[in-house]
Amino acid sequence: MDSKQRNRILALLFVGVFMGALDIGIVGPVLPAVKSFFAVNDRAVSWIFTIYILFFMIGTPLMAKISDVYGRRNIYIIDIFLFAAGSVITAFSSSFEIMLLGRAIQGFGAGGIFPVASAFIGDTFPPEKRGSALGIIGSVFGLSAIFGPILGGLLLNYGWQWLFIINIPIAAGIIAAGYFILPKTKRKWVSGFDWYGTLVLGILVASLAFGVNQIDSSNFTESLKSLYVWPFLLFSIVLLPVLWRIERGAEDPIIQINLLKNREVRLATGISIGSGLSQVAIVFLPSFAVISLSLSTSTASLMILPLVITMAICAPLVGKLLDKFGSKKVMFTGSFILIAGLFILSFFAYSFYIFILSCLILGVGLITIIGAPLRYIMLSESPEKYRASGQALININASAGQLVGGALVGGIIASGGGTYAGYEFAYIAVGIAAVMMLFLTMGLKGRLEQVKTMKMHSKS
């Protein structure tokens, strides 16, 4: 395959991933309108986010596994179709329950878009160019955070439904182009599907998401005692060893736990959990700006722009550095930068210019953790038949880190009474988690060994 063909594939994958990522950020401006339209409370409207993440986590391993078996092209197109179908249901929903159904279908489809796109890069790009390709794909996280709220605010003038209607023509274009641009892969023989593992995974994720969603960050300790919280969190913990045992005995497991026998994969898994927790730092930045800089809510929301713009700009650069230096050096350096940004923010957030500087530093550090490097590692360590499943493993752990991290950081802030000290301690806690990630990166393979492994799996 020549570079022109690969670039067409990359462009198509980029649009699909960007559409899925955009739908997370674009929903923010629509919440007040949806709340008023369906006459629901704040707790109910939060499920617009939660149910999307829940089905994203369920769809990720399922769609990744199916793509490893039935081929990437068909599954990628199906994922885009599901996302579009969910958008139609959401946009034209006559009740809040139907809207949540649409968001669930959207999340399920998006869950497959991300890992399948990354696996496509492993299939079509040579080892020495995969980092750059993944870097371009990784830039969607920064770009969607920038354009999502802006586009959402503009479309909201024509009705909240248009925030979802806009997905339909984009998805139609991707589906049509996908049949001509994406390479077709052969179906692999499989003896039976892992229905038990899929069921247990779905229940585990649903239980975790529901329990976390019911936590009241303003009354963290007391809410943990609620029957709507601790039984569900405990049940999800109990199901972990059950899922592990089922997957160990499955002939073709939904989650490729065999990959975890690989030391490099175990390290990447630990880092991915920490990366999800680190992303929580972005969520609380506007609130921290209100407390530390005495800004209005609308002005404070703009304080996140330096961070996300930095992420969008640096993502392709990080990809090129991966091709040149490997993931170990890039992630070690990025983790160190992330730690510096978190601790500067923790202790000097009362200064406007230092706040901006720390956001720029955080953007550089975060994109080396949540962007291309982890996916690069999994492409290196996963045999061709498990490429999408390997990417799914990263997604699941990062999403779990986000769910748990959001509750913990919110709890720390609440325990400090929502004061400057509470936010300061919360960002120190995230900084400590980043220090742990730094130590994990020290155990990763060097560039030469990583390329050797990548080429070995490319030939297998």
Buried (B, 14 or more C-beta within 10 A) or exposed (E): EEEEEBEBBBEBBBBBBBBBBBBBBBBBBBBEBBBEBBEBEEEBBBBBBBBBBBBBBBBBBBBBBBBBBBBBBBBBBBBBBBBBBBBBBBBEBEEBEBBBBBBBBBBBBBBBBBBBBBBBBBBBBEBEBBBBBBBBBBBBBBBBBBBBBEBBBEBBEEEBBBBBBBBBEBBEEBBEBBEEBBEEBEEEEBEEBBEBBBEBBBBBBBBBBBBBBBBBBEEBEEBBEBEEBBEBBEBBEEBEEBBBEBBEEBEBBBBBBBBBEBEBBBBBBBBBBBBBBBBBBBBBBBBBBBBBBEBEEEEBBEBBBBBBBBBBBBBBBBBBBBBEBBBBBBBBBBBBBBBBBBBBBBEBBEEEEBBBBBBBBBBBBBBBBBBBBBBBBBBBBBBBEBBBBBBBBBBBBBBBBBBBBBBBBBBBBBBBEBEBEBBBBBBBBBBEBBBBBBEBBEEBBEBEBBBEBBBEBBEE
